[in-house]
Structures are given as structure tokens and as C-alpha cells.
Amino acid sequence: MSKETLSIKDNPISTEDVTEVNELFENLSKNANVLYNFVLAYTDYINTKRDYGTNEELSMMEAHVLTDIADNPGITVTELSRTWDRTTSAISQTVRKLIKKDLVYRVNSKEDAKIFLLYPSEKAKAFSIAHKKYDNINIVKTNKHLLKKFTVQDLCIFHDIMNEYTKLLKENKHK
């Protein structure tokens, strides 16, 4: 009598192993699901448009890109895409939204007409300061809340782990 097999990239698993695989998956996925749930919740958080104190509602990505433009007048979409590890197309889309809101304007580079230099409007400069204040308060509140349950060392370790995990993800992205 032959064994039934499941094939995963030329690595056959016999039906006798299915129970073991399922048990291992159940145990491993408990911790992995904590990460998945965090990623989903944080994705919702960063995509939510909010008022940072200027009556202008922007997503976190839009707010941070705008702040980078305010802090670095003349920055290009390419430079922003490197900073944020996003495609130039994705950053261009964000910049177009900011231009429509009269927060950013672009000027052709004198060296290369294909390159646009990005500049903040006065409204954007005010937004950038309000955004930084908002983030400062939010970061302090979050840390105070976390410190009720964790030590400073725990939070430092958490950040170290997130940095390493990010490196792993970026390495795998480029493979």
C-alpha cells in the first residue's frame, strides 16, 4: 500500500506527517498571529486620515512625506522613495495628493527637466510643525502606557527585534 503525499516544492510530506505538521503549525502560528494582528492594526492606523492640529486631514504616510519635503526643500520623488523604501510611483501618488491640497509645489530642475524638485507651501510648513508636535505627544503617551507593563530595557529589546525583523524582510524582498 503506497503512502499518500502532499508535495511542497519537491519536499513530499506523507499523510503520517500531516498530524505533526498541523500540531507544529498550530503552536508556531500562535506567536506569528500576534505579529500578523499587530501588522494589520498598525496598517489600519497608518492609513487612517487624521487632523494633526491644522484642520488638514492626512494619512501618516502623507504627513511624513510632507514633513520630509518641509525639512528638505528641493527634495525629489526619487530621494523620498529611497527614504521610505517605496517605489517612485507610490511616492509620486502621495506627492500628487499633497499638490492637490496646495501643500506642495514642484519646480523643474535646471540640470534635468525630467526631475522635479519639491517644495512646501507656507501651509505645509505650519503643518509640519503641528505634525511633529502631534507625534511627540503621541510617542510620549504610547511609551508611558507601555512602561506601565514593560521596562525601558524591554522596549529597547522590542525595538532591536523590530529592526532585525525589518532587515530580514528587506533581505527577503530583494531575493
N, C-alpha and C positions, 0 to 999 in steps of 0.2 A: 504494500500500500504506500503510495507516494504522499509526501507532505505537501500541503497547500502552502504557497509562499506569496508574500507581498514583496514587490521589488521597489526599493528606494535607491535610485541611481546605482544600479548594479550591486546593491548590497541586500540580497534576499533575506527576508525575515520569515522564519517558519511560524505557523499558527501557534506552535507551542510557546513561542516567544511573545506573542501578542499580549498575553496577560501581564507579563513582566514589563513590556513596553508601556502598556496602559497605566500600570501602577507607578512606574517611574515618571511618566508624563504628568500624572495627577500630582505627585509630590513636587516635581520641579516647577510646574506651572503655577502652583500657589504663590511662590515668590515672584515669578515672572509676571503674574497678573497684577501684583502690586505696582510694578513698573508700568505695565500697559495702562492701568487705570490712572496713574499719575500723568502719563503722556497724554491721554485723552482729555483729562480735566485741564491740564495746562494748555493744551491746544485750544480748547474752548476759551480759556482765559485770555490767551494772547490774541485770539481772533475777535473778541468782543470789543466793539467800539465803545469808548468811554470819553467823558469830558475830563480833561486833565486840569481844569480850572480856567479855561478861556472860552467856554461855550462852543468849542470846536470838538466834535467827536471823531476820534481816530482810533484805529486798532493799535496794539502795542508795536507791531512792525512798522506801521506808518509813522507812529510817534518817534521811534528810534531812528528810522531813516531820516526823518525831518530834523531831528536833533543833530545827527551827523552832518547834515547839509548846513545847518546853522553854525555848527562848530568848525566846519571846514569849507567855507565859501569857495566855490570853484571846483569842488569835487566832481568826479564823473560817475556815471552809472557803473562803469567797469570797476572803479575803485570801491564803490558801495557793494557791488556784487561779491567782491573778494572779502570785504569786511564781514558781510553777513552770510557768506557761503551759499549764495543763491545765484541762479542764472541771471544774466543781464536782462533777459526778457522779463523775469519775475520782478526785478528791481525797477525796470522801466515802467511796468504796470503800476507799481506803487508810486513812482515819481509822477506819472500822468495824473493819478488821483490827487496828489498834492498840488500839482499845477492847476487842476480844475478848481481847487479850493482857494486859489490865489495865495498859496503858502510858499511856493517855489516858482522861480522862473529860470529859464535856461538861455545861455549865450553861446553862440558858435565859437569854438576855439579858433584863434588866429592862425595857429600852426596847422590844424587839420579840420576842415569844415564838417567832417563826419562826426567829430567829437563835440558834445555839448557839455558846457560847464554849468553846474547847478548852483544857484544862489537862493538864499532865504529872503522872503519878504519881511517887512517890519513885523507883520502879524506872526510870522514864523519864528522870529527871534523871541518875541514875547511868549509864544507857545513853548519854545524850547526851555526857557527858564521855568515856566509853570510845570512842564513835564518833569524836569529834574527835581523840583520841589516835591511833586506828587510821588515820584519814585523813591526819593529819600525817605519820605514819611512811610510809604508802603513797605519798604525794605526793613526799616526800623521796627514797625509794627509786627511784621512777619517774624523777624528774628526774636523779638520779645515773646511772642506767642510760642515759638519753637523752644525757647530757652526755659519755658515752664516745664517742659518734658525732657529736654536733652541738654547736655553740657555744651560749652563752646567747643570743646575738643570733638564731640560727636558731630557738630555742624561742620567743623573743618574737615573731618574724615568724610562726611557726606559729600562735601564739595570736591574733595580729592577723588572720590569714587566717581562722581558725575563727570569730572574732567577725563578720567581714564576711560569711562564708558563712551564718552563723546569721541575720544581718539579712536577707539575700536570701531565705532560706527563709521567714522570718516575713512579709516583704512579700508574697511569692507566696501564702502561706497566706490572707492577707486579701484577695486579689483575686478 
